[in-house]
Amino acid sequence: MKYSTSFIAGAAVLCSAQTAFAQTEIEFWHAFTGRLGELVAEQVETFNASQNDYTVVASHKGNYSETLNAGIAAFRAGEQPDILMVFEVGTATMMGAKGAVKPVYEVMEDAGAEFDQSKYIGSVKGYYTSADGNMLSLPFNSSTPVLWVNRDMLEEAGIDPDTDLSTWENVGATLDQLKEAGVDCPMTTAWQSWIQLENMSAYHDVPFATKDNGFGGTDTELVFNSPAQVAHISALGDWAKEGKFIYAGRRNEGGANFRSGECALFTESSAGYAGIKAEAEFAFDVRPLPYWSELVDEPQNTIIGGASLWVMEGQTDEEYKAVAAFLNFLSSPEIQAKWHQDTGYLPITTEAGEKTRADGFYDENPGTDIAVIQMTANEPTNNSKGLRLGSFDQIRGIIDEELEAVWAGDKDAQAALDSAVERGNALLRRFESSQR
């Protein structure tokens, strides 16, 4: 989708018609490189060109963890940016950072900006909303996991490329066929904790942690070592031993393997769309994340990953007005629909999703609406509205270590998940103490 000529011309006229004066500058720190970095730069440039009051300066600060740490360090030094991108596992950390954050709804109210919280998709905004329903940060790049399929590889292995892969039982049978056909990488995954434990739990409506997965208080405890999660990790562990599941790394290292045509199946973010579309030299599908039919008749809903934009304390009133204007720009139907279509991230507003459908994008790109459907088909439950856990970045590191032991055959699933829960709970108690 491209901007209309009238939209661009209007922005140019607006700029030329206004009297030149000192613009209010705000800093926006983010974690994107590559194609996503280019698209963020495009958004910033479009906003800056659309008016003459404010200038947004965007800076890349490393990966998600590095960007969060840079923001924390900058705040302690009194040099914080106006807007900080924080990945979803840092939500509880930001909420607990007393005096560091100005909630988005307050920014909008104080700036006198129009801000209708009801227009944001519930399953997206809920992750970043307080108990009383107010948005604390603005959802920016929200994704959910899906199954990517190399159709050409299935066909070459003698498998119908339209074969039903909606359940893990069916996936297992397909992996058997791929292995028998001599495929070296039948399946790989990205973000193993997020997809194979966090989303697996939500999708099957089983708790990942007590207290509504942490939404009910910091005295939450991890419980992802229950029979459902153990059964799933056990199956993956068996497939790893048999060479049907190939582990490539903790983040998205498996993406390169899939995009190069090496792997047949790939569980990854819906936002993999931008890179896969740009690089894959094979026919591909996007399918819903599989579920275990032995556990549920129908899946519940998956949860989001990605990041939101947090507004930092310590800025001037004019800077907050600039922030409000930029966040409203990012939420506008045209900008949000373009972002959704370019990246595969979810549209954060109902209007943007409706515009995308009306534009014919879903018809022209089959499967690109699966992430939206998967997130919105069912009303989220207490087990599937997301996670709000302190020190969760470090807890994910623990989960990664324990899952790697399963893939290597050094631990069984029960022992690994028991250990991850015990180690993770120790961090939760430390975080709870820090909030008193």
N, C-alpha and C positions, 0 to 999 in steps of 0.2 A: 504494500500500500504506500502511495506517495502523497505528500501534502498537495492540496489543491492549489492551482495558480492563484486563486483569489485569496487564499489563506496567507501565502507568502507575500503577495503584492500588498495585502492589507498591513502586514507587519512592517514592510518597508516604508509604506506611506506614513504609518504611525511614527516611526523613528524619525523620518525627515521632517515631519510637521512640528515636532516638539522642540522647544528651545533647549540648547545644550546647557547642562549643569552637572555638577559633581554627582556621580552615581554612588549609591550605597553598595558596597561590595561584601559578599558573603562567601565563606569557604565551605566546600562540600567535599568530604573525604570518603572515598569508596574503595572497593576491593576488586574492580574489574580490569582485565586486560583483554587483548585480542579483540575479537568481533564485539563482545559485550562492552568492552572499553570504548570502542568506536561509537557504538550506539548511545552510550551515556554522553559522550562528547557531543554527539549530534543533538541530543535533547537539550543540553546546556546551551549550545550555540543557538538553537531555535528560540529558547526562552530569552536569551540575551538580545537577540535581534527583534523580538516581538514587542519590546517596550524600552523606554529610555531612562527608567528610574533606578534599576538594579542591575548588578552584574554578579553572576555566579562564577566562581573559580573552582573548578573540579580538580582534585588531586588523587592519584592512586597511591595507596599506603600499604600495599602488600596483599596477601591473601586475607580471608575473613578473620582468622585469629590475629594476624599481625595488625590489621586495621583496628580491631577492637582494642588491642594493647596500646597502639599508637594514640588512640583517643583518650584512653585512661591516663597515659603518661602526660599527654598534652594538658588535660584538665588539672592534674596535680601541679603542673608548671604554670598554670594560668594562661595557657596558649591554645585552648581548645578551639576547634572549628565551630561554625554555626550549625552544620548538619553532619552527622556521623552515620555511615552505614554500618549496621550491626547484624550479624547473622542470627537466625532465630534462636539458636541455643544460648545466645547472650542476653536474651530478653530478661530473665530473672536477675541477671547481674546488673543490667541497666536500671531495672526497677528498684534494685536495692542500693544503687549508687546515690546516696542522699546528697542533695544539693547540686548534683551534676547535670540533671536533666530537667527540661521544661516540657511537660506533656503537650502533645500536638494540639489537643482540643483547647488548651489554655492559650497556646500561641495564636490559634485562629480567633478565639474570642477576643483577646487583647488587641489584635490587629484589626478587629472589625471585619474580618474576612468571612465570606459566605462559606459555611462548612456543614454540609448535611451528612452526618455519619451514617444515616440509613441507606445511602446509595452504595456503600461499600459492601462487597460480598461477605456474608456472615462468617463462613468457614475460613475466610482469609483474615478479616479484621479481628476475629475473636482471639487470635493468638496474641494480639497486641493491645487488648482492651482490658481495662480495669474491671473490678467486680461490679462497679456501678454502671458499666456500659460505656465508659468514655475511652476514646482512643488515645493511647499513650505515645505511640509512634505511628508513622505512616507506612503501610505495606508498600514495598517498592518492587522487589523481584521475588515473587512468590511462585514456587513450583511444587509439583508433587511427583512421586515416582511412577513410572510407566514401564512397559516392556517394549523394547525396540527389537525388531525382527529383520534379519537379513534374508529377504525372500529368495534371492538368487542362490544362497548357500543351501537353503532348505530344498529347493528344487533340484540342485545338483546332487543332493544326498538321497533323492528319490522320495522326498516328503512333499505332500501337498502344501504349497506356501500359504494356503488359506486354512490350514489345520487349526482346530480349536486349541488355543493356548490360554484359555480363561482360568484354568485351575492348575495348581502345582502338580496334581496327579497327571494331567495331560502333558505338562512341561517335562516331567520325569520320563514319560514314555517317549517323547520326542528326543530328549537327550540320549536315550538308549539308541535310537535310530541314527542319530548324528555320530555317535561314537563308533557304532558298527560300520558306518560309511567312511570312517577314517578321518573325521573332522578333529583337528587338534584342540580347538577351543569351542566346544558346544555352547557354553554359557559363561559370562563373566558379569561382574556387578561393579557399580560405583557406590561410594558412600555406604558401606556395609551396615553401620549402626543405624543410620537414618532409614534405610530401605528395609533391611532384613530383620530388624528388631523393633524400631520405633513405629514404622508404618505397618509392619506385620501385625503388631499388637492392636493398633487402631483399626485396621482393616477387618480384624476378627473380633473387635469389640471386647478385648481383654485388657486389663490395666497394665501399664508399664510401671506405674508408681501409685502409691496410695494418695489420698487427699485429691482425687480427681486429677491425677498426674501432676500434682504440684499446684494446681490452680487454687486449691483450698487452703494452702498455707505452707510455710517453709518447713514444718515438721513432717514432711512427706518422706516415704521410704520406697526404695526401688523394689519391684516385685516381678521383674521380667524373666524370672527363672521358673515360671509356672509351666505346667505340662504342654500348653499350646506352643509357647516360644521354644521350649526344649525340643519338641518334635520337629519344628521347622529347621532349627539349627542342626539337629541330628541328620536330617535329610540332606541338607547342603554339605555337611561334613562327609557323608557317605559319597555324595557326588564328587566331592573334591578328591577323595581317595581313589575313585574310579576314573579320574581324568575327565569328568563331564562338566565340572564347575572349576574354572580357572581363576584363581585369585590374583589380581594385578596390583592392588594397593589400596590404601585407606581412603583416598580422595577419589579423583576421577581418572586415575591412570588407565582404567579399563576402556575409557572412551576412545583412546587412540587405537586400541586393538579392534574395537568394533568399527570405527570409521574407516580403518584401512582394509576392512573386509576379512579380518582374521577370525572373528567370532560370529556365531550364528544368532545367539540371543544375548540380550544385554538389559539388565535392570538399571535404570538411570533416571535422572530428573527429566521432566517434560521439557525443561529448558535445554536439553541436549539437541533440540531441534535445529537451532541456528548452526551449530558445528556440523551435525550430521548432514544437513541439507547442503552445506557448503563443500564438504569433503567426500562424502560417500559416492563411490562410483558403482553402486549397485542399487537395485530396487529395495526399498525398505518400507516397513510398516511401523506404526506405533499402535500398541494394543494396551488394554487395561492391565494393571498389575495383577498377576495371578493370585488366587486365594485357594485355601485348602477346603475342598467340599466335604471332607471328613469332619471339619470343625464347624462350618457354618453352611446354611443353605444358600445364602446370598451374602456378599461382603458388605460391610458398613460404609465407611468412607476413609480415604487416606488423609494424611495431614500434610501441611505445607513445610517446605524448606525455603531456603533463600534468606532474604534479609529485609529489614525495615529501616526507615530513616528516623533517627532520633535527633531532636533539637537540644543543643547544649545550653546550659545556663551561662550567665555572665555576658550576654550580648546587649546591645543598645535597642531601644524601641524601634528605631529605623531598620536595624538589622532584622529584628523579628518580623517587621512588616514585609521585608524582602523575602524572608523565609516563607511566610504565609503565601505570598504571591507565587513563589516557585513551586510549593507543594500543591497548590490549587492547579497550577499549570500541568504538573505531572499527572494529576488525577482527571484532567479533562478528557472527554470521550475520544477525541481525535488522537491526542498524544498517547493515551493509554491503550487504545486499540492498535495503534502502530507498534508500540512496544510489545504487546502480546503477539502480534503477527510476526514480527521480526525475530523474536527470541524464543517463543514457546513458553514463556512465563505466563502465569494466569492473569487474566484481566482483573484488576482490583475492584472494579465497579461493574454493576449490572449493565449500565449504559454502554460501556466499552465492549462487553461481551455481545450485547444485542447489535451494536454497530458492526462488529466483526462478522456476525452471521448475516446481517443485511448486505454487507459488502460482497458476500459470496465466498469469503475466504475458506470457510470450512468445507464447502462443496468442492472448491478447487484443490484443497489440500486435505484429503480424507484422513481422519484420525487426529487432527490437530485440536479437535474439541473434546477428546477423550479425557484429558486432564480436568477440564472444567466439569464434565459430567461426573467423573469419579469423585470430585470434591463436593458437588452440590446435589447429587441424587438423593441422599439421605440426610436428615437433620443430624448434626453431630451429637454424640452422646458424651457423657463424662469421660469415657475412655478414648474418645476419638476427636476431641476438639483441639488437641495439641498437648504440648509438654511445657511446663514452666518450672524448671529445676535449676537451682543454684549450682555454680561450678560445673555446668554441663559440658563445657568444652573439654575439661579435664576428665570428666566421667566418660565421655566418648573415647578418649584416648585409652582408658582402662578397657572399655568394651572392645576396642580394636585389638588390643594385646590378647585378650582372652579368645576372641574369635579366630585370630591368627593361629593360636594353639590348636583350635579345633581343625582348621583347614590343614594344618601340618600333621595331624594325627597324634599330637602330643597329649591332648585332653579330650574327654568326651563332652558332649554339649552340656549335660547337667553340671558337671564339675566346673566347666568354664563359666557358665552363667551364674552359678552359686558364688564363685569367686568375684565376678564382676559386680554382683549385687552387694556383697560384703564390702568390697573396696570402695564402691561408689557411695554407699551409705555413710561411710566414714567422712567423705567429703561433704555430703549433705549436712551432717551434723556440725561440721566446722562452719559451713555457710550459714546455717541456722543461728549459730552462736554469734556470728558477726553482725546479724540483723537486730540483735537485742539492744 
